[in-house]
Amino acid sequence: MREEALALARGKADPAQKLNVLREYLQVCVLRSLHECEAFLCLSFVDGTALRFLYSLPRFSEDLDFSLEMKDGYEPIQWMEKVKRDLTAAGFNVIVSWNDRKTVHVAWLRFAELFKAVDLSGMANQKLSIKLEIDTRPPAGAVTVTDIVNRHNRIFALRHHDLPSLMAGKVHALLVRAYPKGRDWYDALWYRAQRPPVEPNLALLQNALDQTEGIGKYDATNWQEAVRTRLDGLDAKVLRDDVAPFLEHPEEAQWLEKAHLLSVLGGPS
């Protein structure tokens, strides 16, 4: 498996794409291992990587994010031990760390030697990292579904939020993230460019906003107006520079212009 991952990365000329395909291969290995642990009886896959794996978002993603749907059977340390065993058996040199001191439990998977093996770095000790986050107190209201995924000839089942619930999570990020990310805005454009445009799960969005910002600050039914207000103060170049390295087609970053975003949001251009 390690050699297969390295071959995929070496087949890309652009360094950003080398890293993207290598990281995504590792994400597949982690998700398959979690599937074998039956972790998705407890967890739902969420956020950008879920959107890519389940709905073919043409953007690579760095992290693996999950929502804890059921506490019974939640055994993350055992899961991480199996993930490490599986990755080691596949030929990867990986260190796994775990932190459950906060509401969002975090695992870091750090892979040695891969950067040097695909000529991304001359330093053998530089590590490729994947962050795994589990929200143990997610807001109520998400709709979950389970789908079969076949990626890199590995078949596994993923329980995940449906599109409107994933969209609710994205709108929440647009409104409350301290440092705006072009990846969020690209995803928002993708949702709204679908036919018909994806509408957020308003119950989930309202619960998420109430949980993080306090009751009464936002009305989820006015999400478009709130997002347009947020957009007003952003630098489009910063957004484009953030997302371009993660796109299958980096030229698509050009669509992160205020006029385009306002158009798909339904606001005045």
SEFIMI-670719 format. One line per 3 residues: number of its first residue (from 1); their letters; for each residue y, z, x of C-alpha. Coordinates in steps of 0.25 Angstrom, whole numbers, plus 5000, padded with zeros to 4 digits. Layout:
BEGIN
NUM) A) Y,Z,X; ...
***
This chain:
BEGIN
1) MRE) 5000,5000,5000; 5010,5003,5011; 5008,4989,5017
4) EAL) 5010,4983,5004; 5023,4990,5002; 5027,4986,5016
7) ALA) 5024,4972,5014; 5032,4971,5001; 5044,4977,5008
10) RGK) 5043,4968,5021; 5043,4956,5011; 5057,4959,5008
13) ADP) 5068,4955,5017; 5079,4963,5012; 5079,4978,5016
16) AQK) 5083,4983,5003; 5072,4975,4996; 5061,4980,5006
19) LNV) 5065,4994,5003; 5065,4992,4988; 5051,4986,4987
22) LRE) 5045,4996,4997; 5051,5007,4989; 5046,5001,4976
25) YLQ) 5032,5000,4981; 5032,5015,4985; 5037,5018,4971
28) VCV) 5025,5011,4965; 5016,5019,4973; 5023,5032,4968
31) LRS) 5023,5028,4954; 5008,5024,4954; 5004,5037,4961
34) LHE) 5012,5044,4950; 5005,5036,4939; 4992,5040,4945
37) CEA) 4996,5055,4944; 4999,5053,4929; 5013,5057,4932
40) FLC) 5018,5048,4921; 5012,5057,4911; 5024,5066,4915
43) LSF) 5034,5057,4920; 5042,5045,4916; 5047,5035,4926
46) VDG) 5063,5033,4925; 5075,5027,4931; 5077,5014,4939
49) TAL) 5063,5013,4946; 5056,5014,4932; 5066,5003,4927
52) RFL) 5061,4994,4938; 5046,4997,4937; 5045,4997,4922
55) YSL) 5056,4987,4918; 5058,4978,4930; 5072,4982,4934
58) PRF) 5075,4973,4946; 5080,4985,4954; 5072,4993,4964
61) SED) 5074,5008,4963; 5073,5020,4973; 5068,5032,4966
64) LDF) 5057,5036,4956; 5062,5044,4944; 5054,5051,4933
67) SLE) 5056,5059,4921; 5047,5071,4918; 5042,5069,4904
70) MKD) 5031,5079,4903; 5030,5092,4912; 5015,5093,4909
73) GYE) 5008,5087,4921; 5020,5086,4930; 5014,5088,4944
76) PIQ) 5024,5080,4953; 5020,5087,4966; 5006,5082,4963
79) WME) 5011,5068,4960; 5019,5068,4973; 5007,5072,4981
82) KVK) 4999,5060,4975; 5010,5051,4977; 5010,5055,4992
85) RDL) 4995,5053,4993; 4995,5040,4987; 5007,5035,4995
88) TAA) 5000,5040,5008; 4987,5033,5004; 4995,5020,5002
91) GFN) 5000,5021,5017; 5014,5027,5015; 5019,5038,5024
94) VIV) 5026,5047,5013; 5032,5061,5012; 5034,5066,4997
97) SWN) 5044,5078,4994; 5046,5084,4981; 5057,5092,4975
100) DRK) 5057,5099,4961; 5068,5109,4963; 5077,5101,4953
103) TVH) 5075,5095,4939; 5073,5082,4945; 5060,5083,4954
106) VAW) 5061,5074,4966; 5051,5068,4976; 5054,5060,4988
109) LRF) 5044,5051,4994; 5048,5047,5008; 5040,5035,5015
112) AEL) 5040,5034,5030; 5039,5022,5039; 5041,5012,5028
115) FKA) 5056,5008,5031; 5051,5004,5045; 5039,4997,5041
118) VDL) 5047,4987,5033; 5059,4986,5043; 5069,4994,5034
121) SGM) 5071,5004,5046; 5067,5005,5060; 5065,5020,5058
124) ANQ) 5051,5024,5056; 5055,5038,5050; 5064,5032,5039
127) KLS) 5058,5035,5025; 5058,5027,5012; 5060,5037,5001
130) IKL) 5057,5037,4986; 5063,5048,4977; 5055,5052,4965
133) EID) 5062,5060,4954; 5057,5067,4942; 5067,5072,4931
136) TRP) 5060,5085,4926; 5070,5087,4915; 5073,5073,4909
139) PAG) 5082,5071,4897; 5074,5069,4884; 5073,5056,4876
142) AVT) 5067,5046,4886; 5056,5037,4880; 5045,5034,4890
145) VTD) 5034,5023,4891; 5023,5020,4900; 5021,5007,4907
148) IVN) 5011,5001,4917; 5017,4996,4930; 5011,4986,4940
151) RHN) 5018,4986,4953; 5013,4982,4966; 4999,4981,4960
154) RIF) 4999,4995,4956; 4998,4999,4941; 5003,5012,4935
157) ALR) 5009,5017,4922; 5023,5023,4922; 5029,5031,4911
160) HHD) 5044,5028,4910; 5056,5029,4902; 5058,5017,4893
163) LPS) 5070,5007,4895; 5080,5015,4886; 5077,5028,4893
166) LMA) 5078,5022,4907; 5091,5016,4902; 5096,5030,4898
169) GKV) 5093,5036,4912; 5101,5024,4918; 5113,5027,4909
172) HAL) 5112,5041,4912; 5112,5038,4927; 5124,5029,4925
175) LVR) 5132,5040,4919; 5129,5052,4927; 5125,5047,4941
178) AYP) 5135,5053,4951; 5134,5040,4960; 5133,5027,4952
181) KGR) 5122,5018,4957; 5122,5003,4955; 5107,5004,4952
184) DWY) 5110,5012,4940; 5120,5001,4935; 5111,4990,4939
187) DAL) 5100,4996,4930; 5110,4998,4919; 5113,4983,4919
190) WYR) 5098,4980,4919; 5096,4988,4907; 5108,4982,4899
193) AQR) 5104,4968,4904; 5091,4969,4897; 5089,4962,4883
196) PPV) 5091,4970,4875; 5099,4979,4884; 5093,4993,4886
199) EPN) 5099,5004,4879; 5097,5018,4884; 5089,5029,4877
202) LAL) 5101,5036,4872; 5094,5049,4869; 5089,5050,4883
205) LQN) 5102,5046,4889; 5110,5057,4880; 5100,5068,4885
208) ALD) 5101,5064,4899; 5116,5064,4899; 5117,5077,4892
211) QTE) 5107,5083,4902; 5115,5079,4914; 5129,5078,4909
214) GIG) 5130,5088,4898; 5129,5086,4883; 5141,5079,4878
217) KYD) 5146,5071,4890; 5139,5058,4886; 5135,5051,4873
220) ATN) 5123,5042,4876; 5127,5033,4865; 5140,5029,4873
223) WQE) 5132,5027,4886; 5138,5013,4888; 5152,5018,4887
226) AVR) 5149,5029,4897; 5142,5019,4907; 5154,5010,4906
229) TRL) 5163,5021,4910; 5154,5025,4921; 5154,5011,4926
232) DGL) 5170,5010,4927; 5171,5018,4939; 5160,5011,4947
235) DAK) 5160,5002,4959; 5152,4990,4956; 5150,4987,4971
238) VLR) 5144,5000,4973; 5134,4998,4962; 5130,4985,4967
241) DDV) 5128,4990,4981; 5119,5001,4976; 5110,4992,4968
244) APF) 5109,4980,4976; 5098,4985,4986; 5089,4988,4974
247) LEH) 5089,4975,4967; 5078,4965,4967; 5090,4955,4967
250) PEE) 5102,4962,4974; 5111,4951,4969; 5110,4958,4955
253) AQW) 5119,4969,4960; 5131,4960,4956; 5129,4963,4942
256) LEK) 5134,4977,4944; 5148,4974,4940; 5156,4981,4930
259) AHL) 5157,4969,4921; 5142,4967,4921; 5139,4981,4919
262) LSV) 5149,4983,4907; 5143,4970,4901; 5129,4975,4900
265) LGG) 5133,4989,4896; 5141,4983,4884; 5155,4987,4889
268) PS) 5167,4979,4891; 5168,4971,4904
***
